Amino acid sequence: MSGKDGINEDLKSIKESCHNFCTATSKAVTYKELKNLLNSKNIMLIDVRETWEILEYGKIPGSVNIPLNEVSEALQMNPRDFKEKYHEVKPSKSDSLVFSCLAGRRSKKALDTAISLGFHRAQHYAGGWKEWETYEFSENKKGN
């Protein structure tokens, strides 16, 4: 009997530690959370849309454009090459990263890629450019 109880206790503690870890580090950020993170300058915001999309529609101020198909390679580049290509300091695995795109699909893929490469403080902005633009437009309208 004690063997089975011991296994159940182990499973219970594993579930609790996973639950605490998973809830402590939510992988999706809201518009307000992203605004606060950008103001704090404690994150690197990576926009994974294609370059033409950013040129045509705009971007979140302070974001770095690394198209989705380049994310895996970019996060594995040596720092000198990364700086040369993206004009930013390459993030370390302990840095906070937030990925964004148009509406959250590509940023979620980029997030999964980053986590698989050991960037455990990575998150994504599920609302993407569509949500950002809506909030920013309404805030600017209120200001006038």
C-alpha positions in Angstrom: 0.0 0.0 0.0 2.7 2.5 0.9 4.3 2.1 -2.5 1.1 3.2 -4.3 0.6 6.1 -1.9 4.2 7.2 -2.5 3.6 7.2 -6.3 0.4 9.2 -5.8 2.2 11.8 -3.6 5.0 12.1 -6.2 2.5 12.6 -9.0 0.6 15.2 -6.9 3.8 17.2 -6.2 4.8 17.0 -9.9 1.4 18.3 -10.9 1.6 21.1 -8.3 5.0 22.3 -9.3 4.1 22.2 -13.0 0.9 24.1 -12.2 2.8 26.7 -10.2 5.4 27.1 -12.9 3.0 27.2 -15.8 0.7 29.8 -14.2 3.6 31.9 -12.9 5.0 32.3 -16.5 2.0 33.0 -18.7 3.1 32.7 -22.3 0.7 35.2 -23.8 0.8 38.9 -22.9 -2.1 41.4 -23.2 -1.9 44.8 -24.8 -1.6 46.6 -21.4 1.1 44.1 -20.3 3.0 44.7 -23.5 2.8 48.5 -23.2 4.2 48.2 -19.6 7.0 45.9 -20.7 8.0 48.2 -23.6 8.0 51.2 -21.2 10.2 49.3 -18.8 12.7 48.5 -21.7 13.1 45.0 -20.1 12.1 43.0 -23.2 13.0 42.5 -26.8 9.9 42.6 -29.0 10.3 40.6 -32.2 7.8 41.1 -35.0 7.8 37.9 -37.0 5.7 39.3 -40.0 7.3 39.5 -43.4 9.2 42.8 -44.0 6.8 43.9 -46.7 3.9 43.7 -44.1 5.7 46.0 -41.8 6.5 48.5 -44.5 2.9 48.5 -45.7 1.0 48.5 -42.4 3.5 49.7 -39.7 4.9 48.2 -36.6 4.8 48.4 -32.9 7.4 51.0 -31.9 10.6 49.4 -30.6 10.0 46.1 -32.2 12.7 44.2 -34.2 11.6 42.5 -37.5 12.8 38.9 -37.7 10.4 37.0 -40.2 9.1 33.8 -38.8 11.2 31.7 -41.3 14.4 33.3 -39.8 13.6 33.0 -36.1 15.2 29.6 -35.5 18.4 30.6 -37.3 18.5 34.1 -35.8 18.3 32.8 -32.2 21.2 30.5 -32.9 23.4 33.0 -34.7 26.6 34.3 -33.1 26.1 37.7 -31.5 28.2 39.6 -34.1 26.2 38.2 -37.1 22.9 38.9 -35.3 23.9 42.5 -34.6 25.0 43.0 -38.2 21.8 41.6 -39.7 19.2 42.9 -37.2 21.0 46.0 -35.8 20.2 44.9 -32.2 22.1 43.0 -29.5 21.3 39.3 -29.7 19.1 38.2 -26.8 20.5 35.7 -24.3 18.5 32.7 -23.2 17.7 34.5 -19.9 16.4 37.6 -21.6 12.7 38.4 -21.8 11.4 38.1 -25.4 8.0 38.8 -26.8 7.0 37.8 -30.3 4.2 39.5 -32.3 2.7 39.2 -35.7 -0.6 40.2 -37.3 -3.0 38.2 -35.2 -1.1 35.7 -33.0 -0.6 32.6 -35.2 2.9 33.2 -36.4 4.0 34.6 -33.0 2.8 31.4 -31.3 5.0 29.4 -33.7 8.0 31.6 -33.0 7.3 31.3 -29.3 7.4 27.5 -29.6 10.6 27.7 -31.5 12.2 29.9 -29.0 11.2 27.8 -26.1 12.5 24.7 -27.8 15.9 26.5 -28.2 16.0 27.2 -24.4 14.6 30.8 -24.3 12.3 30.0 -21.4 11.3 33.7 -20.7 9.8 34.0 -24.1 6.1 35.1 -24.6 3.9 36.2 -27.4 1.4 39.0 -27.9 -1.6 37.1 -29.1 -3.5 40.2 -30.2 -0.8 41.1 -32.7 -0.7 44.2 -34.9 -4.5 44.1 -35.5 -5.2 44.5 -31.8 -2.3 47.0 -31.2 -3.5 49.2 -34.0 -7.1 49.2 -32.7 -6.0 50.2 -29.2 -3.5 52.8 -30.4 -6.0 54.3 -32.9 -8.7 54.7 -30.2 -6.2 56.1 -27.6 -4.9 58.7 -30.2 -8.5 59.6 -31.0 -9.3 60.2 -27.3 -6.2 62.4 -27.0 -7.4 64.9 -29.7 
